């Protein structure tokens, strides 16, 4: 098939981009013709279709653009005419049989969907967050879960200033979400949504998306090639991820603080980096080592050499890649009982705890740290789960079946 992938970034900035590149590779390996439609960016990887890419303002350069460019970016978030023009050129030249969208907020916008609809090309979208029901995408703001835009109305985004704690940014999110809903740009333009977790699907259904229009297909993940039968674990417990409130890093540190005889490592990047450095120094927490930003290769090495990994999220985390990465390395995981995490961390591969409950987390860390045989058993089960539920070939077969169905039903 001729498949057109849409994602605002053509380089990795997070989980959605990681999946985008995994999918691109998987489709090409199975002899599909694949084209890409993304934004121009100096960090982009090579693409034969980069001449169709659009110029746009990103979070990285928002503060560097002129007032005119800022105003243009505001309206482009609602409906991007340049994206529509460039997309039409690509569609006319490439002639895709199916279009698969990843993440196009707020730069590309749903303006491109009218082209697909006019040419009767099926469009599927993989959901990586809650953008269909929540203008800030996360159902989380100012340190707490929020479902106001599901159960009340979109004015809540202005009242709560929940987009970057900024009224202007929240106004943009409100205007975009209102226009998209008013004109049905998403709901009439997408043939089928793919949710990586059952939890995310439930939230979409609560927000008014028909159950029949959402299929659940978890992200694909393979067994780490560096893992060998005789591999020996290291001597630390690992936190690997963004250093933000919603990821629960403060809960992890406060739990680690209570277990001075266990070594902990923190690796990641985020706005809480300075807070963490200051807290560790002020409280003389010598059992916690802070690594900061690490490369993908370094991250995998940290997982491979850990005893186990902790994922203490306090928002509706969808299907965090760090859990899959840890399981693929044969590591047990302790994670919050929230979002899609308990679908991944079942009792045979790890433990779950109440989000933010430091006492529960401390008990589980001690329990798993003190039981080598349990860690080995859970690690072995984690590998089996990756093979049985998350392997790339299984993911591809499910996806191919959906593609063919949408193509025949168009």
C-alpha positions in Angstrom: 0.0 0.0 0.0 0.9 3.6 -0.4 0.8 5.1 3.1 1.2 8.8 4.0 2.4 9.4 7.6 1.7 12.8 9.2 3.6 14.0 12.3 4.6 17.5 13.2 8.2 16.5 14.0 10.5 14.5 11.8 12.9 14.0 14.7 12.4 12.6 18.2 11.1 14.9 20.9 9.0 12.3 22.8 6.9 9.1 22.7 4.7 10.1 19.7 7.8 10.7 17.6 9.4 7.5 18.7 6.4 5.6 17.6 6.2 7.6 14.3 9.7 6.4 13.4 9.1 2.9 14.6 6.0 2.7 12.4 7.8 4.2 9.4 10.5 1.5 9.7 8.0 -1.3 10.2 5.9 -0.3 7.2 9.0 0.0 5.0 10.3 -3.4 6.2 6.9 -4.9 5.0 7.3 -3.4 1.5 4.9 -0.5 1.8 5.6 2.8 0.0 5.8 5.4 2.7 5.8 9.2 2.5 6.0 11.8 5.3 4.3 15.2 5.9 5.9 17.2 8.8 7.3 20.6 9.8 10.6 22.0 8.6 13.2 21.8 11.4 17.0 21.9 11.6 17.0 18.7 13.7 14.9 16.7 11.1 16.1 13.4 9.8 16.4 12.9 6.1 13.1 12.6 4.1 12.6 12.3 0.3 9.5 14.4 0.8 11.0 17.4 2.8 10.1 19.8 -0.1 6.5 19.5 1.0 7.2 20.2 4.7 5.8 23.4 6.2 7.4 26.2 8.1 5.9 26.8 11.5 6.6 28.2 15.0 7.5 25.6 17.6 7.8 25.8 21.4 11.6 26.1 20.9 11.4 29.4 18.9 8.1 30.9 20.1 9.8 33.6 22.1 12.1 34.5 19.2 9.5 35.3 16.5 7.9 38.7 15.6 4.5 39.8 16.6 3.2 39.2 13.1 4.6 35.7 13.1 3.0 35.1 16.5 -0.4 36.2 15.2 0.0 34.0 12.1 0.9 31.0 14.3 -2.2 31.7 16.4 -4.5 31.4 13.4 -2.5 28.5 11.9 -3.2 26.5 15.0 -6.9 26.8 14.2 -6.7 26.3 10.5 -3.3 26.2 8.6 -3.9 27.2 4.9 -0.2 26.6 4.1 -0.3 23.1 5.5 -3.5 22.5 3.4 -1.8 23.7 0.2 1.4 21.7 0.8 -0.5 18.6 1.8 -2.6 18.8 -1.4 0.6 18.9 -3.5 2.0 15.8 -1.7 -1.3 13.9 -2.0 -1.5 14.7 -5.7 2.0 13.5 -6.3 2.2 10.5 -3.9 -1.4 9.3 -4.3 -1.7 7.6 -0.9 -4.2 4.8 -0.3 -4.3 5.6 3.4 -3.2 8.4 5.6 -2.0 7.7 9.2 -1.7 10.7 11.5 0.3 10.9 14.7 0.7 14.3 16.3 -0.2 17.5 14.3 -1.2 20.0 17.1 -0.9 22.9 16.9 1.2 23.5 13.9 -0.2 21.4 11.1 -3.9 21.6 12.2 -6.9 19.6 10.9 -7.0 21.7 7.7 -5.3 18.8 5.9 -8.3 16.5 6.5 -10.5 18.3 4.0 -8.1 17.2 1.2 -8.3 13.6 2.3 -12.1 13.7 2.5 -12.4 15.3 -0.9 -10.2 12.6 -2.5 -11.9 9.8 -0.5 -8.7 8.7 1.2 -9.2 6.9 4.6 -7.6 8.6 7.5 -6.6 6.9 10.8 -5.0 8.6 13.8 -3.1 7.1 16.6 -3.9 8.9 19.9 -0.9 9.7 22.0 -2.7 12.0 24.4 -6.2 13.4 25.2 -6.3 16.3 22.7 -9.8 15.3 21.4 -11.4 15.9 24.8 -8.9 18.2 26.5 -7.4 21.4 25.0 -4.2 21.1 27.0 -4.0 17.4 25.9 -3.2 15.9 29.4 -6.3 16.1 31.6 -3.9 17.5 34.2 -3.0 21.0 35.3 -1.5 22.8 38.3 -0.6 19.5 39.9 -3.9 17.7 39.7 -6.1 15.6 37.4 -8.9 17.6 35.6 -11.8 16.4 33.5 -13.7 19.7 33.3 -13.6 19.8 29.5 -15.1 16.3 29.4 -17.9 16.8 31.9 -18.4 20.6 31.8 -17.4 22.8 28.9 -14.4 24.2 27.1 -14.5 27.5 28.9 -12.8 25.6 31.8 -9.5 25.9 29.9 -9.7 29.7 30.2 -10.9 29.6 33.8 -8.1 27.2 34.8 -5.4 28.7 32.6 -4.4 25.1 32.1 -2.3 25.5 29.0 1.3 26.4 30.1 -0.3 28.4 33.0 -0.8 31.2 30.5 -4.0 33.0 29.6 -2.8 33.7 26.0 -1.8 30.1 25.4 -5.0 28.9 27.0 -7.0 31.3 24.8 -5.3 29.7 21.7 -6.1 26.2 22.9 -9.7 27.3 23.6 -10.2 28.9 20.2 -8.7 26.0 18.4 -10.7 23.4 20.2 -13.9 25.4 19.9 -13.5 25.9 16.1 -12.5 22.2 15.5 -15.6 21.0 17.4 -18.0 23.6 15.9 -17.0 22.6 12.4 -16.5 18.9 13.1 -13.0 19.0 11.6 -11.7 16.0 13.5 -14.8 14.0 14.0 -15.9 14.1 10.4 -12.3 13.9 9.0 -11.0 10.8 10.8 -12.2 7.4 9.7 -10.8 5.5 12.7 -8.8 6.3 15.8 -6.2 3.9 17.3 -5.7 4.0 21.0 -2.6 2.4 22.6 -4.5 1.7 25.8 -8.0 0.8 26.9 -7.9 3.6 29.4 -7.4 6.3 26.8 -10.2 4.8 24.7 -12.6 5.0 27.7 -11.8 8.7 28.1 -12.4 9.3 24.4 -15.8 7.6 24.7 -16.7 9.6 27.7 -15.8 12.7 25.6 -18.3 11.7 22.9 -16.2 9.7 20.4 -18.2 6.6 19.3 -16.8 3.4 20.7 -16.9 1.7 17.3 -14.5 4.3 15.9 -11.7 3.5 18.3 -9.5 0.4 18.0 -7.0 -0.5 20.7 -3.5 -1.5 19.5 -0.6 -1.2 22.0 2.7 0.3 20.9 5.2 -2.2 19.4 8.4 -3.1 21.3 11.0 -5.8 20.8 13.4 -7.5 23.2 16.6 -5.6 23.8 19.4 -7.1 21.7 22.0 -6.5 24.4 20.1 -8.6 26.9 21.8 -12.0 27.4 20.9 -15.0 29.7 23.9 -14.3 31.9 23.4 -10.6 32.3 23.9 -9.4 35.8 22.0 -6.5 37.3 23.5 -3.4 38.9 23.0 -2.1 42.4 20.5 0.8 42.0 16.8 1.6 41.5 16.1 3.8 38.5 13.8 6.7 37.6 14.0 7.5 33.9 11.8 10.2 32.4 10.8 13.8 32.2 11.4 15.8 35.4 7.9 17.3 35.8 5.2 17.3 38.4 2.9 15.0 36.4 5.6 12.3 36.1 5.8 12.0 39.9 9.5 12.7 40.3 8.9 14.5 43.7 7.1 11.4 45.0 10.1 9.3 43.9 12.6 11.5 45.6 10.6 11.6 48.9 10.3 7.8 48.9 14.0 7.4 48.1 14.8 9.8 51.0 13.3 7.3 53.4 15.4 4.4 52.3 19.0 5.5 52.8 20.5 2.0 52.4 19.3 1.7 48.8 21.0 3.5 45.9 18.8 5.5 43.5 19.5 7.0 40.1 17.5 9.8 38.4 17.9 10.4 34.6 15.9 12.9 32.5 15.3 16.4 31.6 12.6 18.9 32.6 11.7 22.1 34.4 12.2 20.5 37.9 15.9 19.9 37.3 17.1 22.8 39.4 14.6 21.9 42.1 15.9 18.4 42.2 19.6 19.4 42.4 18.9 21.9 45.2 16.7 19.4 47.1 19.4 16.6 47.0 22.1 19.0 48.1 20.1 20.7 50.9 18.9 17.3 52.3 22.4 15.7 51.8 20.8 12.7 50.0 24.0 10.8 49.1 22.0 7.7 48.2 20.4 9.5 45.2 22.5 10.2 42.1 21.3 12.7 39.5 22.4 12.1 35.9 20.3 14.7 34.1 19.8 14.3 30.3 21.0 11.1 28.8 21.1 9.7 25.2 18.9 6.9 24.1 21.9 4.5 24.3 22.8 5.7 27.8 19.2 5.4 28.9 19.0 1.7 27.8 22.3 1.0 29.5 21.0 2.5 32.7 17.9 0.3 32.5 20.0 -2.8 31.8 22.2 -2.2 34.8 19.4 -1.4 37.3 17.7 -3.7 39.7 14.3 -2.4 38.6 12.6 0.8 37.4 10.0 3.1 39.1 7.4 4.9 37.0 5.5 7.1 39.6 3.2 9.1 37.2 0.5 11.3 38.7 -1.4 12.0 35.5 -3.3 9.7 33.1 -0.1 8.3 31.5 -1.2 6.5 28.3 1.3 3.8 27.6 4.7 5.1 28.8 7.6 3.9 26.7 9.8 3.7 29.7 7.7 0.7 31.0 8.1 -1.1 27.6 11.8 -0.3 27.5 12.2 -1.7 31.1 10.3 -4.8 30.3 12.2 -5.4 27.1 15.4 -5.3 29.2 14.0 -8.0 31.5 13.4 -5.5 34.4 10.4 -5.5 36.9 8.6 -2.2 37.1 6.9 -0.4 40.0 4.4 2.0 38.6 1.4 4.2 39.6 -2.1 2.7 39.4 -3.2 5.3 36.9 -4.0 5.7 33.2 -2.8 2.9 31.0 0.0 1.8 33.4 -1.9 -1.0 35.2 -2.6 -2.5 31.8 1.1 -2.9 31.3 2.3 -3.6 34.9 0.3 -6.7 35.8 1.1 -8.6 39.0 3.5 -11.0 37.2 5.8 -8.3 36.0 5.8 -5.7 38.8 3.7 -3.7 41.3 1.4 -0.8 41.2 0.7 1.7 43.9 -1.7 4.6 44.6 -0.4 7.7 42.8 1.4 10.0 45.2 1.3 7.5 48.0 4.9 7.7 49.4 4.4 5.0 52.1 3.1 2.5 49.6 5.9 3.2 47.2 8.5 2.8 50.0 7.1 -0.6 51.0 7.1 -1.9 47.4 10.7 -0.6 46.8 11.9 -2.4 49.9 10.0 -5.6 49.0 11.4 -5.8 45.5 14.9 -4.7 46.5 15.2 -7.4 49.1 14.0 -10.3 46.9 16.4 -11.3 44.2 14.4 -14.3 43.1 11.3 -12.3 42.7 13.1 -9.8 40.5 14.4 -12.6 38.3 11.0 -14.1 38.0 9.3 -10.8 37.2 12.0 -9.9 34.7 11.5 -13.2 32.9 7.8 -12.7 32.8 8.3 -9.1 31.5 10.2 -10.5 28.5 7.4 -13.0 27.8 4.8 -10.2 28.0 6.8 -8.1 25.5 6.9 -11.1 23.1 3.2 -12.0 23.5 1.6 -8.6 23.6 3.9 -5.9 22.3 6.1 -7.5 19.6 6.3 -5.5 16.3 5.1 -8.3 14.1 1.9 -8.6 16.0 1.4 -4.8 16.0 2.0 -4.8 12.2 -0.6 -7.5 11.5 -3.3 -5.7 13.5 -2.5 -2.4 11.8 -2.4 -4.0 8.3 -5.9 -5.5 9.0 -7.2 -2.1 10.0 -5.7 -0.4 6.9 -7.2 -2.9 4.6 -10.7 -2.6 6.2 -10.6 1.2 6.1 -9.5 1.0 2.4 -12.3 -1.4 1.5 -15.0 0.5 3.5 -14.2 3.9 2.1 
